């Protein structure tokens, strides 16, 4: 039996509770999936880590976590299973509100600023919890490369809608330009959009540059040193959303990059009926 099938069996056996319930979203359902009975279970928790790591294997990330409480055991399971496989993935906890004392942190654990992270949740109906975590992570300077949940009960569309942007970088003739693309990879108008980019250079130096609109589409980084960047973290603000993507290139080499937006939705198909 595969890890996914074994986890599905554990969920059906231990986590599905039948009866009328009100979900955290306010919606009524005739069954409830209490994933804590699985994610905190000695037998099932390692399966959670294995399945979620397999689900996110094509995403390049350094840390994983989400909104407390549901995401916490999911993230730690992934961290520990990754370690058993010789991989290093940190985990973090996103508080529902910033701590009022001590270090007053919203995100606990290793610093996520500038790091590529995956936001996780145990089960999601509307996407509210995991997208709250995503916004907190962006505010903390993290680069959210994906969202993954164990049991998806209708949140997929909301998550995909939230991440329906892409960023394209064009380095040519000593000039660096960035374009915001819609979900169909079509360049969007730059009206009402603002952007900035943190350039990192081979000598260890870095510089933040505000992007200037170029024509009706695209933005230029008007900086003489910009074309020599080795890494660039680009951030756009559009329609109340923040979209960030990291690019890498070889100094002074013309390159054309296209990376998907940071919320390419990944969800496990573990429907209780199946």
Phi and psi in degrees as a GROMACS rama.xvg file:
@    title "Ramachandran Plot"
@    xaxis  label "Phi"
@    yaxis  label "Psi"
@TYPE xy
-71.1832  162.927  UNK-2
-60.5325  -37.9451  UNK-3
-65.0678  -44.6585  UNK-4
-64.9735  -39.2356  UNK-5
-65.0589  -40.0645  UNK-6
-66.7928  -41.8668  UNK-7
-58.221  -42.2671  UNK-8
-62.6299  -42.3669  UNK-9
-63.202  -40.3336  UNK-10
-64.4269  -46.6236  UNK-11
-62.5706  -36.2565  UNK-12
-79.5888  -36.0336  UNK-13
-115.3  -21.5783  UNK-14
-112.744  -21.3185  UNK-15
-85.2876  119.359  UNK-16
-115.965  120.966  UNK-17
-89.8879  142.964  UNK-18
136.87  159.366  UNK-19
-67.1862  127.064  UNK-20
-140.394  155.536  UNK-21
-103.398  120.985  UNK-22
-78.6696  167.182  UNK-23
-61.8149  -22.9208  UNK-24
-75.8549  -10.7491  UNK-25
94.4011  -9.25647  UNK-26
-77.9309  151.649  UNK-27
-97.1088  141.616  UNK-28
-137.549  158.106  UNK-29
-97.7326  8.85965  UNK-30
-154.429  158.838  UNK-31
-130.613  135.754  UNK-32
-105.692  102.571  UNK-33
-90.2543  85.8616  UNK-34
-67.7089  -18.7539  UNK-35
-62.0912  -26.208  UNK-36
-68.7776  -13.3697  UNK-37
-108.586  -48.2286  UNK-38
-68.0215  -19.2433  UNK-39
-107.889  12.9438  UNK-40
-94.6539  135.158  UNK-41
-60.7221  -33.6741  UNK-42
-81.336  -42.7769  UNK-43
-82.7811  -31.4128  UNK-44
-57.1142  -44.287  UNK-45
-61.3572  -32.0509  UNK-46
-66.3426  -37.5112  UNK-47
-57.7984  -47.8334  UNK-48
-60.9852  -43.6852  UNK-49
-64.2343  -47.1666  UNK-50
-66.0568  -43.088  UNK-51
-70.2347  -33.2828  UNK-52
-67.4875  -39.0099  UNK-53
-64.9422  -41.1633  UNK-54
-61.4919  -34.4393  UNK-55
-106.033  15.8583  UNK-56
-62.9954  -23.8254  UNK-57
-89.9735  -0.296776  UNK-58
-96.1111  137.376  UNK-59
-93.1651  103.983  UNK-60
-144.197  158.083  UNK-61
-111.943  -17.1273  UNK-62
-152.147  158.253  UNK-63
-142.517  146.391  UNK-64
173.663  -172.623  UNK-65
-176.006  -166.539  UNK-66
-71.4595  128.184  UNK-67
-65.4065  135.762  UNK-68
-112.395  -30.1583  UNK-69
-58.1548  -35.6871  UNK-70
-77.9181  -23.3077  UNK-71
-58.0574  -54.035  UNK-72
-69.7546  -24.0439  UNK-73
-65.8033  -48.081  UNK-74
-64.1343  -43.9789  UNK-75
-68.4171  -33.5813  UNK-76
-62.5299  -43.0694  UNK-77
-63.5264  -41.6223  UNK-78
-61.3264  -46.4707  UNK-79
-71.6737  -39.1065  UNK-80
-67.0463  -38.9093  UNK-81
-60.1278  -42.8563  UNK-82
-61.8964  -38.007  UNK-83
-67.5093  -19.1815  UNK-84
-98.3941  7.65846  UNK-85
81.2984  17.8475  UNK-86
-110.21  153.381  UNK-87
-113.207  111.214  UNK-88
-131.206  120.259  UNK-89
-77.128  161.484  UNK-90
-124.136  160.305  UNK-91
-147.584  163.95  UNK-92
-122.923  128.928  UNK-93
-99.1426  116.25  UNK-94
-72.1782  154.375  UNK-95
-71.4498  -22.2721  UNK-96
-150.226  153.984  UNK-97
-62.2822  137.645  UNK-98
-61.8853  134.114  UNK-99
-85.3064  -7.86193  UNK-100
-138.689  -176.936  UNK-101
62.1785  -130.819  UNK-102
-82.9945  -4.00186  UNK-103
52.8344  47.651  UNK-104
-95.2943  144.234  UNK-105
-88.1962  -32.4968  UNK-106
-116.029  118.823  UNK-107
-95.7668  147.698  UNK-108
111.199  -165.716  UNK-109
-57.2516  145.913  UNK-110
-59.1583  135.072  UNK-111
-102.472  -4.23701  UNK-112
-58.7628  126.504  UNK-113
76.608  3.0675  UNK-114
-104.237  151.105  UNK-115
-85.4488  123.308  UNK-116
-131.126  158.973  UNK-117
-115.801  132.614  UNK-118
-94.2056  131.398  UNK-119
-124.247  164.474  UNK-120
-153.99  155.594  UNK-121
-77.5196  -53.2349  UNK-122
-140.547  147.414  UNK-123
-146.651  131.118  UNK-124
-103.949  -43.6984  UNK-125
-112.361  -11.1384  UNK-126
84.1323  0.189507  UNK-127
-58.5814  -47.7764  UNK-128
-65.4367  -48.8908  UNK-129
-69.4762  -33.2847  UNK-130
-74.7155  -28.3117  UNK-131
-62.7011  -41.6496  UNK-132
-63.5005  -41.083  UNK-133
-59.6836  -45.4724  UNK-134
-64.1505  -39.9814  UNK-135
-64.2704  -39.2993  UNK-136
-65.4958  -41.6837  UNK-137
-63.2223  -42.5266  UNK-138
-61.924  -28.9614  UNK-139
-84.9203  -0.794044  UNK-140
91.4726  10.2415  UNK-141
-78.2357  158.338  UNK-142
-107.431  103.682  UNK-143
-83.0861  113.157  UNK-144
-98.9227  -9.0194  UNK-145
-174.576  163.436  UNK-146
-128.007  134.506  UNK-147
-141.021  136.063  UNK-148
-130.379  156.987  UNK-149
-76.7943  -54.6436  UNK-150
-117.043  116.971  UNK-151
-100.757  119.962  UNK-152
-116.852  32.0895  UNK-153
124.206  1.68741  UNK-154
-84.4522  -14.791  UNK-155
-54.9039  -44.8335  UNK-156
-61.3788  -43.0528  UNK-157
-63.5862  -41.7095  UNK-158
-65.9207  -43.5142  UNK-159
-65.3833  -38.3849  UNK-160
-62.7373  -40.1182  UNK-161
-65.7957  -25.4707  UNK-162
-112.848  25.9123  UNK-163
-84.2303  40.9144  UNK-164
-130.307  151.061  UNK-165
-130.581  159.998  UNK-166
-126.017  134.957  UNK-167
-118.833  138.95  UNK-168
-116.555  137.827  UNK-169
-129.384  116.027  UNK-170
-109.526  112.102  UNK-171
-153.433  137.224  UNK-172
51.3492  39.9856  UNK-173
77.5962  8.78527  UNK-174
-124.677  140.553  UNK-175
-111.525  127.282  UNK-176
-125.936  149.378  UNK-177
-127.609  142.894  UNK-178
-127.37  137.848  UNK-179
-96.3434  124.308  UNK-180
-111.349  151.638  UNK-181
-84.5911  -174.635  UNK-182
-62.2134  -17.6382  UNK-183
-99.3585  14.6028  UNK-184
63.2571  31.0245  UNK-185
-102.239  134.02  UNK-186
-61.3764  133.091  UNK-187
-95.3814  159.371  UNK-188
-64.7207  142.734  UNK-189
-89.4895  6.62179  UNK-190
-66.6875  128.314  UNK-191
78.0965  4.35185  UNK-192
-107.035  136.837  UNK-193
-121.779  153.49  UNK-194
-153.368  158.086  UNK-195
-147.099  164.395  UNK-196
-143.56  136.271  UNK-197
-99.1875  109.676  UNK-198
-89.7398  136.004  UNK-199
-117.775  136.468  UNK-200
-113.472  163.748  UNK-201
-61.0173  -28.8709  UNK-202
-83.3562  4.04615  UNK-203
94.0817  -8.53157  UNK-204
-76.106  159.804  UNK-205
-145.316  158.346  UNK-206
-153.907  135.437  UNK-207
-98.6697  130.271  UNK-208
-126.101  131.64  UNK-209
-76.8054  136.258  UNK-210
-86.8361  139.551  UNK-211
-107.328  132.494  UNK-212
-59.5164  139.022  UNK-213
-122.174  111.058  UNK-214
65.1043  -139.033  UNK-215
-99.1771  -13.6481  UNK-216
-135.237  149.253  UNK-217
83.7041  162.517  UNK-218
-136.094  143.077  UNK-219
-107.502  143.133  UNK-220
-96.3444  98.0261  UNK-221
-83.9799  78.4799  UNK-222
-145.772  129.565  UNK-223
-61.0148  -29.045  UNK-224
-91.6382  -7.17474  UNK-225
-57.5659  -38.6018  UNK-226
-67.4476  -11.3766  UNK-227
-98.4316  13.1795  UNK-228
-66.2529  150.127  UNK-229
-101.731  -30.4304  UNK-230
-139.865  147.899  UNK-231
-140.875  128.541  UNK-232
-107.471  109.607  UNK-233
-100.502  135.1  UNK-234
-130.211  125.695  UNK-235
-115.13  148.637  UNK-236
-117.563  121.357  UNK-237
-144.284  128.283  UNK-238
51.6241  41.095  UNK-239
80.0303  -1.1576  UNK-240
-106.94  153.555  UNK-241
-111.526  128.293  UNK-242
-120.479  124.955  UNK-243
-129.698  144.179  UNK-244
-148.813  144.659  UNK-245
-103.873  135.051  UNK-246
-119.033  151.358  UNK-247
-130.133  145.935  UNK-248
-154.946  171.784  UNK-249
-93.836  133.3  UNK-250
-51.9268  134.998  UNK-251
62.5087  15.2199  UNK-252
-106.432  129.402  UNK-253
-66.0594  134.199  UNK-254
-148.115  151.072  UNK-255
-125.511  114.076  UNK-256
-115.785  149.708  UNK-257
-143.409  119.053  UNK-258
-122.505  143.329  UNK-259
-69.0162  154.94  UNK-260
-60.6455  165.778  UNK-261
-78.0253  -2.77678  UNK-262
-120.071  50.5575  UNK-263
-68.8375  109.258  UNK-264
-68.3138  130.846  UNK-265
-127.366  121.603  UNK-266
-134.393  143.385  UNK-267
-82.1423  135.225  UNK-268
-88.4846  86.9422  UNK-269
-125.109  39.9873  UNK-270
-55.171  136.281  UNK-271
-67.6937  -14.7893  UNK-272
-83.2801  -18.2781  UNK-273
